C-alpha cells in the first residue's frame, strides 16, 4: 500500500520484485486511534501457503496517534518523527532474504519510539509536578489568608483607631527608618501590651507611639485641637492674633514659646506684643512643658472672652489681659512708595507685605501686583518678615507668580529626592521687574520655601537676617473619630540643594538697624536719605 510504504521511507521494505513474489508479501499495515491508545496490527501471510498464516502482533503505546491508512475514518496524517511502528513481537518466519532488511528497520524504529516514549513520560511527570506545586501554593496561600484574617475579628474599636493612626504614619512619614525602629514590630507589640479599653487610653497609646519618632512636629490632636488647627489656615478665626513657635535654641532664658508675628490691628498687636517676645504662661499655666497645639487651643475661644498672658520682653516680665476677637486674616497689605529725586522710570516701588499663607494668600498677592502695576510701579519689595508659614501649596503658587521657569523646591525623604516642584510659566504674573525680599528670624516654613526659590533662581535679592530654619513639611490627617495627626511627610531642599532645617536661609545683605516692620515705615526709610534706616534704591535693587 502506498501509504504504508511511505511511512517507512527512506528505506522501503519491499521492492517491485517482491510484490511479484508470491512467497511472501505484506498485506497491509494499519494504525488506528482507540481511547488514546495506539493499536498496531501487522498481518503477515504466506500467499502460496495460506495455512502458514503466522500470527498477528499487537503493539500498544499510550500516546496520541494518527492513522496512516487513507481508508481509515480518522484520515489523520502520519507523524514524521516515527520512522517505524513498534511491534510487540518481531515476526521472523520465512526464507526471503529481504526480510532481514524488514527486521532491521523495525528494530531501529523501535529504538526511536522508545526514546520518544521516555521524553513523553518526562514531560508528563514534569506537568504533573508543576500542577501539584501550583495546587500546593494555592492551598498554602489560602491558609495564610485565613490565619492573617483571623485576628482582625478580635480587634476592638479602640484597636482599629490605633491601627488607623499607625497606618497614616506608616504611609506618610518621611523617614522610612522610623527613627531606627521596626514600625511593624512596634504595632504588634503595642496591640499586645498597651491598654486600649477606653478612648483616653487609645489616645495615650497613639501619643506614646508618635513619641518614639522623636519628632516634635509629628503630633496627635484630639478632636477639638484638630478642629482648632484646621481653623488656623482659614481666612478668619476667633483669638488674639498671635503666631508663635518653639524656640530654636532651648536654654534657661528661652523656656516657653517665641512670638513670631502678631496680626496687624489684632488684640496682641494693639497690646504691644512683638516678634521675639516670649510667652511664659497662658491663664497662669506655664508653657514650659506645654504642647504648641495646646497653647494655640488655649489662646482661641469665644468672641469677647478674655485670656491672660505672661510675656517676657528682654529682661522685663509683663502680665497682659487680652480680649478675644474675630480676627480677619487678610494675608496681604500693599502700598505704593514714591522715591523723590529718582528718574521717572524708577520713582515708584510697590511694597507687598505677606503675613501668612492661608487659603487666600496667592490670590491676594496676584491682586496686589496688578493693583500696583496700574500705578506704574517699576520694582517690587516682598516683605516676608515674621511670616511663620502656613499652607505649603500656597507657597508654591506664590513662587510661580514671580518665576517664569525653574525649580521651586525639592521634596526629600530619607532615601533622597522624591518630588520636584517647578515653575512652567503658566501662572507667572511678575517675572521681569526687579524684586527685593525681606526676611528675618520669624520667616519660617512656607516663607522659607518661597524665599529660597527666589534667591537660588536669581530672581530676587534677599535683605535682612537668617530665617528661622524649619525645613520640614507636615500634612494633616483626620481620623475616623474626629481626631487627627500632624505628620512630617518630607523635608525640603532649596533649588541649590540646601537643607535649611535648623539653619535657615542666609540673606544677601543685612538691613539697617531699627528698620521698620510696617509699610509706611518702609516707604519713609527709602524716601528720607538722612534717616538711619535709609536704603539707597539703587543699592536696594542691585543685582548680585
Phi, psi and omega per residue, in radians:
X1 nan 2.520 -3.029
X2 -1.160 -0.747 -3.111
X3 -1.142 -0.751 3.131
X4 -1.135 -0.735 -3.122
X5 -1.113 -0.712 -3.124
X6 -1.161 -0.440 -3.129
X7 -1.243 -0.307 -3.134
X8 -1.809 0.116 3.121
X9 -1.091 2.604 0.240
X10 -1.629 0.092 -3.121
X11 -1.950 1.630 -3.112
X12 -1.128 2.525 -3.128
X13 -1.223 -0.616 -3.011
X14 -2.323 2.437 3.049
X15 -1.543 3.052 3.139
X16 -1.128 -0.486 3.123
X17 -1.208 -0.594 3.127
X18 -1.186 -0.533 3.107
X19 -1.145 -0.498 3.131
X20 -1.470 -0.307 -3.106
X21 -1.383 2.051 -3.109
X22 -1.345 -0.132 -3.065
X23 -1.236 -0.503 -3.095
X24 -2.726 2.395 3.105
X25 -2.753 2.654 3.070
X26 -1.658 1.994 -3.097
X27 -1.220 -0.963 3.068
X28 -2.916 2.778 3.015
X29 -2.139 2.227 -3.009
X30 -2.231 2.259 3.045
X31 -2.082 2.401 3.130
X32 -2.487 2.947 -3.139
X33 -1.926 2.249 3.117
X34 -2.572 1.925 3.114
X35 0.952 0.804 3.120
X36 1.016 0.433 3.059
X37 -2.118 2.537 3.119
X38 -1.619 2.126 3.122
X39 -1.952 1.968 -3.101
X40 -1.895 2.230 3.135
X41 -2.019 2.243 3.102
X42 -2.139 2.063 3.134
X43 -1.898 2.183 3.072
X44 -2.146 2.244 -3.065
X45 -2.374 2.578 3.065
X46 -1.693 1.823 -3.017
X47 -1.110 -0.644 -3.109
X48 -1.285 -0.464 3.121
X49 -2.223 1.382 -3.094
X50 -0.985 -0.443 3.137
X51 -1.205 -0.295 3.139
X52 -1.614 0.461 3.015
X53 -0.964 2.127 -2.943
X54 -1.407 -1.286 -3.114
X55 -2.983 2.999 2.968
X56 -2.095 2.490 -3.055
X57 -2.010 2.477 3.107
X58 -2.003 2.242 3.064
X59 -2.152 2.183 -3.053
X60 -2.120 2.296 3.067
X61 -2.424 2.224 -3.106
X62 -1.349 1.707 3.089
X63 -2.847 3.025 3.059
X64 -1.309 2.330 -3.102
X65 -2.303 2.684 -3.133
X66 -2.147 2.346 3.140
X67 -1.186 2.504 3.096
X68 -1.957 -0.001 3.070
X69 -1.512 1.995 -3.075
X70 -1.145 -0.220 3.069
X71 -1.556 -0.142 -3.120
X72 -1.317 2.500 -3.076
X73 -1.052 -0.452 -3.090
X74 -1.174 -0.480 3.134
X75 0.863 0.657 -3.136
X76 -1.384 3.037 3.088
X77 -1.969 2.508 -3.055
X78 -1.261 2.372 3.111
X79 -1.298 2.065 -3.026
X80 -1.212 -0.207 3.134
X81 -1.304 -0.192 3.105
X82 -1.915 2.041 -3.108
X83 -1.459 -0.422 -3.110
X84 -2.653 3.001 3.127
X85 -1.617 2.714 3.130
X86 -1.630 1.939 3.081
X87 -1.495 2.490 3.019
X88 -1.224 -0.613 3.046
X89 -2.331 2.477 3.097
X90 -1.636 2.140 -3.092
X91 -1.312 2.038 3.139
X92 -2.157 1.440 3.080
X93 -2.600 2.265 2.964
X94 2.201 2.865 -2.990
X95 -1.648 -0.094 -3.052
X96 -1.135 2.239 -3.077
X97 -1.197 -0.477 -3.123
X98 -1.244 -0.196 3.108
X99 -1.128 -0.479 3.084
X100 -1.049 -0.722 3.108
X101 -1.142 -0.700 3.061
X102 -0.995 -0.816 -3.136
X103 -1.108 -0.734 -3.128
X104 -1.081 -0.764 3.141
X105 -1.094 -0.699 -3.127
X106 -1.171 -0.687 3.132
X107 -1.140 -0.756 3.129
X108 -1.100 -0.737 3.098
X109 -1.103 -0.629 3.125
X110 -1.114 -0.675 3.123
X111 -1.129 -0.751 -3.132
X112 -1.092 -0.756 -3.120
X113 -1.189 -0.571 3.105
X114 -1.086 -0.749 3.093
X115 -1.098 -0.778 3.136
X116 -1.070 -0.662 3.115
X117 -1.104 -0.716 3.130
X118 -1.087 -0.755 3.123
X119 -1.098 -0.732 3.114
X120 -1.064 -0.703 3.120
X121 -1.144 -0.688 3.118
X122 -1.094 -0.770 3.109
X123 -1.067 -0.719 -3.138
X124 -1.108 -0.740 3.116
X125 -1.117 -0.722 -3.141
X126 -1.099 -0.756 3.137
X127 -1.115 -0.724 3.121
X128 -1.114 -0.729 3.116
X129 -1.111 -0.736 3.122
X130 -1.114 -0.740 3.125
X131 -1.077 -0.738 3.127
X132 -1.128 -0.654 3.132
X133 -1.120 -0.774 3.127
X134 -1.072 -0.798 3.125
X135 -1.055 -0.694 3.129
X136 -1.122 -0.742 3.135
X137 -1.111 -0.769 3.113
X138 -1.050 -0.709 3.137
X139 -1.116 -0.790 -3.138
X140 -1.119 -0.749 3.135
X141 -1.104 -0.683 3.128
X142 -1.095 -0.720 3.120
X143 -1.162 -0.709 -3.122
X144 -1.096 -0.781 3.127
X145 -1.093 -0.669 3.128
X146 -1.126 -0.749 -3.120
X147 -1.186 -0.760 -3.106
X148 -1.190 -0.537 -3.126
X149 -1.370 -0.367 -3.046
X150 -1.075 -0.756 -3.095
X151 -1.131 -0.528 -3.093
X152 -1.054 -0.463 3.127
X153 -1.166 -0.429 -3.086
X154 -1.635 -0.077 -3.107
X155 -1.266 2.406 3.105
X156 -1.522 3.014 3.096
X157 -1.074 -0.634 3.113
X158 -1.182 -0.699 3.078
X159 -1.060 -0.730 -3.123
X160 -1.137 -0.642 3.090
X161 -1.151 -0.725 3.082
X162 -1.060 -0.767 3.135
X163 -1.146 -0.570 3.090
X164 -1.095 -0.761 3.087
X165 -1.161 -0.714 3.137
X166 -1.064 -0.757 -3.128
X167 -1.155 -0.658 3.123
X168 -1.054 -0.755 3.113
X169 -1.221 -0.715 -3.123
X170 -1.016 -0.708 -3.080
X171 -1.429 -0.591 -2.938
X172 -1.838 -0.438 -2.993
X173 -1.096 2.375 -2.987
X174 -1.248 -0.499 -3.107
X175 -1.687 1.794 -3.069
X176 -1.332 -0.027 2.959
X177 -1.528 -0.188 3.115
X178 0.899 0.895 3.117
X179 1.054 0.643 3.032
X180 1.327 0.521 -3.139
X181 -2.300 2.800 3.055
X182 -1.427 1.911 -3.089
X183 -1.185 -0.596 3.123
X184 -1.222 -0.714 3.137
X185 -1.144 -0.643 3.111
X186 -1.082 -0.714 3.133
X187 -1.018 -0.852 -3.100
X188 -1.137 -0.693 3.135
X189 -1.149 -0.739 -3.123
X190 -1.141 -0.751 3.123
X191 -1.099 -0.498 -3.112
X192 -1.471 -0.645 -2.950
X193 -1.924 -0.500 -3.055
X194 -1.416 2.312 3.089
X195 -1.216 2.266 3.112
X196 -2.426 0.993 -3.121
X197 -1.608 -0.437 3.129
X198 -2.226 2.921 3.137
X199 -1.124 -0.658 3.124
X200 -1.107 -0.696 3.109
X201 -1.171 -0.629 3.107
X202 -1.161 -0.760 3.083
X203 -1.026 -0.735 3.133
X204 -1.106 -0.671 3.118
X205 -1.156 -0.673 3.115
X206 -1.157 -0.771 3.119
X207 -1.083 -0.701 3.119
X208 -1.113 -0.703 3.111
X209 -1.076 -0.796 -3.125
X210 -1.185 -0.537 -3.135
X211 -1.134 -0.419 3.132
X212 -1.212 -0.276 3.120
X213 -1.386 -0.274 3.141
X214 0.950 0.786 -3.119
X215 -2.264 1.866 -3.071
X216 -1.153 -0.295 -3.106
X217 -1.577 -0.213 3.042
X218 -1.658 1.860 -2.948
X219 -2.323 2.707 2.991
X220 -1.683 2.452 -3.106
X221 -2.197 2.091 3.026
X222 -1.084 2.844 -3.041
X223 -0.872 -0.774 -3.112
X224 -1.186 -0.691 3.131
X225 -1.213 -0.627 3.100
X226 -1.128 -0.727 3.090
X227 -1.090 -0.697 3.121
X228 -1.125 -0.732 -3.135
X229 -1.108 -0.757 -3.117
X230 -1.173 -0.590 3.128
X231 -1.197 -0.400 -3.126
X232 -1.185 -0.310 3.119
X233 -1.690 0.049 3.129
X234 -1.585 3.035 -3.014
X235 -1.256 -0.394 -3.109
X236 -2.541 2.587 3.060
X237 -2.711 2.878 -3.141
X238 -1.790 2.064 -3.107
X239 -3.075 -2.598 -3.079
X240 -1.990 -0.029 3.062
X241 1.343 0.799 3.140
X242 -2.114 2.454 2.919
X243 -2.027 2.321 -3.081
X244 -2.553 2.950 -3.078
X245 -2.657 2.991 3.005
X246 -1.176 2.550 3.041
X247 -1.074 2.519 3.129
X248 -1.180 -0.638 3.137
X249 -2.174 2.078 -3.128
X250 -1.547 2.158 3.011
X251 -2.556 -2.991 -3.056
X252 -1.147 -0.424 -3.094
X253 -1.638 -0.091 -3.055
X254 -2.135 0.663 3.065
X255 -1.436 2.172 -3.099
X256 2.190 -2.748 -3.136
X257 -2.012 2.434 3.135
X258 -1.637 2.312 3.113
X259 -1.262 2.242 3.124
X260 -1.754 -0.630 3.102
X261 -2.859 2.797 3.037
X262 -2.250 2.397 -3.104
X263 -1.116 2.226 3.130
X264 -0.937 2.294 3.125
X265 1.184 0.208 3.045
X266 -1.478 3.016 -3.104
X267 -0.980 -0.765 -3.124
X268 -1.188 -0.703 3.134
X269 -1.114 -0.729 3.127
X270 -1.150 -0.507 -3.136
X271 -1.472 0.005 3.079
X272 1.499 0.265 3.087
X273 -1.364 2.200 -3.029
X274 -2.193 2.851 3.095
X275 -0.989 2.411 -3.116
X276 1.774 -0.338 3.068
X277 -1.171 2.674 -3.105
X278 -1.957 2.231 3.070
X279 -1.537 1.926 -3.091
X280 -1.578 -0.534 -3.101
X281 -2.710 2.625 3.053
X282 -2.189 2.065 -3.071
X283 0.915 0.818 3.078
X284 1.131 0.228 3.052
X285 -1.799 2.126 -3.080
X286 -1.081 2.459 3.104
X287 -1.633 0.105 -3.052
X288 -1.000 -0.780 -3.140
X289 -2.002 0.345 -3.083
X290 -1.442 2.454 3.047
X291 -1.237 2.481 -3.066
X292 -1.105 -0.576 3.118
X293 -1.307 -0.532 3.053
X294 -1.144 -0.707 3.110
X295 -1.106 -0.753 3.128
X296 -1.085 -0.671 3.134
X297 -1.154 -0.656 -3.132
X298 -1.231 -0.498 -3.137
X299 -1.360 -0.391 3.110
X300 -1.632 2.736 -3.133
X301 3.040 -3.015 -3.122
X302 -1.033 2.516 3.123
X303 -1.096 2.296 -3.139
X304 1.654 -0.236 3.094
X305 -1.341 2.861 -3.052
X306 -1.957 2.695 3.059
X307 -2.457 2.395 -3.126
X308 -1.758 2.276 3.128
X309 -2.075 2.470 2.977
X310 -1.860 2.004 -3.003
X311 -2.060 2.352 3.011
X312 -1.855 2.179 3.059
X313 -1.991 1.804 -3.058
X314 1.145 -2.052 3.123
X315 -1.722 -0.070 -3.107
X316 -1.643 2.483 3.075
X317 -2.009 2.197 -3.090
X318 -2.134 2.519 3.046
X319 -1.866 2.092 -3.030
X320 -2.182 2.335 3.047
X321 -1.855 2.185 -3.121
X322 -2.028 2.526 3.068
X323 -1.766 2.208 -3.102
X324 -1.185 2.442 3.115
X325 -2.315 2.844 3.001
X326 -1.390 1.866 -3.037
X327 -1.643 2.052 3.061
X328 -1.491 2.095 -3.038
X329 -1.694 1.301 2.994
X330 -1.273 1.989 -2.957
X331 -1.304 -0.182 -2.999
X332 -2.275 2.372 2.895
X333 -2.201 2.451 -3.113
X334 -2.442 2.700 3.107
X335 -2.719 2.792 3.104
X336 -1.773 2.211 3.128
X337 -1.858 2.112 3.074
X338 -1.574 2.345 -3.131
X339 -1.995 1.848 -3.108
X340 -1.211 2.606 3.070
X341 1.481 -0.166 3.123
X342 -1.605 2.856 3.109
X343 -1.124 2.804 -3.071
X344 -1.044 -0.589 -3.077
X345 -1.261 -0.372 -3.065
X346 -2.175 0.366 -3.047
X347 -1.509 -0.155 -3.069
X348 -2.133 2.230 3.120
X349 -2.143 2.282 3.100
X350 -1.623 2.127 -3.125
X351 -1.822 2.199 3.133
X352 -2.194 2.112 3.082
X353 -1.839 2.084 3.134
X354 -1.869 2.022 -3.000
X355 -1.688 -0.394 -3.127
X356 -2.810 2.845 3.102
X357 -1.914 1.295 3.089
X358 -1.693 -2.937 -3.040
X359 -1.132 -0.363 -3.083
X360 -1.707 -0.028 -2.887
X361 -1.091 -0.924 -3.035
X362 -1.122 -0.698 3.123
X363 -1.171 -0.639 3.125
X364 -1.171 -0.674 3.095
X365 -1.133 -0.750 3.134
X366 -1.062 -0.749 3.121
X367 -1.130 -0.686 -3.140
X368 -1.135 -0.702 3.119
X369 -1.098 -0.817 -3.125
X370 -1.114 -0.661 3.122
X371 -1.137 -0.757 -3.137
X372 -1.224 -0.570 3.084
X373 -1.127 -0.591 3.081
X374 -1.123 -0.374 3.076
X375 -1.639 0.225 3.054
X376 1.094 0.701 3.054
X377 -1.271 2.638 -3.103
X378 -2.035 -0.085 3.125
X379 -2.700 2.784 -3.105
X380 -2.240 2.600 2.954
X381 -2.127 2.156 3.106
X382 -1.885 1.968 -3.072
X383 -1.675 1.921 3.110
X384 -1.882 0.251 -3.138
X385 -1.151 2.381 3.137
X386 1.065 0.381 3.002
X387 -1.626 1.899 -3.031
X388 -1.485 0.109 3.065
X389 1.850 -2.590 -3.095
X390 2.595 -2.244 -3.070
X391 -1.377 2.137 -3.120
X392 -1.009 -0.800 -3.136
X393 -1.032 -0.546 3.119
X394 -1.191 -0.633 3.064
X395 -1.081 -0.693 3.116
X396 -1.144 -0.769 -3.116
X397 -1.120 -0.676 3.139
X398 -1.217 -0.613 3.060
X399 -1.078 -0.677 3.136
X400 -1.147 -0.464 3.102
X401 -1.113 -0.646 -3.048
X402 -1.656 -0.334 -3.068
X403 -1.900 2.355 3.059
X404 -1.460 -0.638 3.086
X405 -2.782 2.830 3.118
X406 2.179 2.833 3.105
X407 -1.246 2.383 3.073
X408 -1.660 -0.834 -3.119
X409 -2.822 2.585 3.002
X410 -1.762 2.257 3.070
X411 -1.709 2.192 -3.014
X412 -2.221 2.704 2.928
X413 -2.221 -2.857 -3.066
X414 -1.165 -0.273 -3.125
X415 -1.686 -0.103 -3.129
X416 2.131 -2.808 -3.099
X417 -1.187 2.238 3.119
X418 -2.051 -0.260 -3.139
X419 -2.754 2.683 -3.134
X420 -2.323 2.267 3.016
X421 -1.819 2.266 -3.072
X422 -2.317 2.741 3.010
X423 -1.673 2.360 -3.123
X424 -2.063 0.091 3.108
X425 1.575 -0.163 -3.081
X426 -1.182 -0.558 -3.097
X427 -1.954 0.277 -3.091
X428 -1.224 2.375 3.103
X429 -2.090 -0.760 -3.067
X430 -2.384 1.500 -3.095
X431 -1.858 -0.074 -3.012
X432 -1.999 -0.530 -3.081
X433 -1.202 2.561 3.044
X434 -0.977 2.464 -3.046
X435 -2.395 2.313 3.032
X436 -2.063 2.409 3.100
X437 -2.063 2.267 3.126
X438 -1.784 2.280 -3.115
X439 -2.370 2.799 3.029
X440 -2.675 -2.947 -3.084
X441 -1.221 -0.207 3.060
X442 -1.571 -0.013 3.090
X443 -1.443 2.026 -2.995
X444 -2.512 2.787 2.964
X445 1.019 -2.061 -3.099
X446 -1.049 -0.535 3.081
X447 -1.124 -0.655 3.126
X448 -1.244 -0.595 3.057
X449 -1.065 -0.804 -3.142
X450 -1.129 -0.830 -3.123
X451 -1.106 -0.723 3.129
X452 -1.131 -0.679 3.137
X453 -1.146 -0.752 -3.116
X454 -1.216 -0.611 3.130
X455 -1.258 -0.879 -3.047
X456 -1.209 -0.430 3.072
X457 -1.560 0.160 3.114
X458 1.026 0.495 3.137
X459 -1.543 -0.476 -3.067
X460 -2.478 2.791 3.011
X461 -1.850 2.288 -3.094
X462 -1.702 2.334 3.076
X463 -2.141 2.545 3.046
X464 2.314 -2.342 -3.115
X465 -2.334 2.882 -3.115
X466 -0.957 2.497 -3.085
X467 -1.363 3.122 -2.993
X468 -1.119 -0.752 3.133
X469 1.636 0.805 3.048
X470 -1.817 1.663 -3.034
X471 -1.747 0.431 3.126
X472 -2.151 2.658 -3.075
X473 -2.051 2.316 3.113
X474 -1.941 2.557 2.961
X475 -2.090 2.651 -3.100
X476 -1.843 2.320 -3.139
X477 -2.163 2.216 3.112
X478 -1.584 2.345 3.084
X479 -1.636 2.955 -2.975
X480 -1.148 -0.382 -3.117
X481 -1.690 0.150 3.130
X482 1.670 -0.166 3.030
X483 -1.383 -3.130 -3.093
X484 -2.781 3.042 3.110
X485 -2.266 2.410 2.897
X486 -1.822 1.998 -2.992
X487 -2.082 2.312 3.039
X488 -1.254 1.958 -3.054
X489 -1.731 -0.256 -3.114
X490 -2.957 2.838 2.864
X491 -1.944 2.796 -3.125
X492 -2.216 2.725 3.065
X493 -2.170 2.532 3.095
X494 -1.214 2.958 3.130
X495 -0.963 -0.428 3.088
X496 -1.550 0.244 -3.138
X497 1.057 0.724 3.065
X498 -1.697 2.164 3.053
X499 -1.560 1.950 -3.000
X500 -1.670 0.025 -3.057
X501 -1.024 2.177 -3.139
X502 1.146 0.134 3.124
X503 -2.069 -0.798 -3.133
X504 1.538 3.123 3.105
X505 -1.808 2.258 3.131
X506 -1.518 2.229 3.139
X507 -1.273 2.901 3.108
X508 -1.344 -0.579 -3.092
X509 -2.503 2.617 3.057
X510 -1.430 2.794 3.008
X511 -1.652 2.664 3.078
X512 -1.058 2.690 3.083
X513 -1.045 2.572 3.109
X514 1.062 0.533 3.096
X515 -1.230 2.273 -3.007
X516 -1.177 2.728 -3.111
X517 -1.662 -0.331 -3.038
X518 -1.769 2.924 -3.051
X519 -1.207 -0.659 3.140
X520 -1.181 -0.692 3.103
X521 -1.141 -0.631 3.110
X522 -1.102 -0.855 -3.125
X523 -1.056 -0.652 3.121
X524 -1.115 -0.651 -3.114
X525 -1.211 -0.619 -3.124
X526 -1.496 -0.242 3.085
X527 -1.505 -0.688 -3.031
X528 -1.594 1.815 -3.101
X529 -1.160 -0.371 -3.104
X530 -1.613 -0.094 -3.101
X531 -1.267 2.489 3.130
X532 -1.030 -0.436 -3.108
X533 -1.627 0.132 -3.017
X534 -1.123 2.421 2.978
X535 -2.128 2.146 3.099
X536 -1.134 2.208 -3.111
X537 -0.969 -0.647 3.126
X538 -1.117 -0.652 3.102
X539 -1.290 -0.657 -3.082
X540 -1.057 -0.704 -3.068
X541 -1.798 0.300 3.105
X542 -1.191 2.418 3.105
X543 -1.400 2.723 3.099
X544 -1.129 nan nan
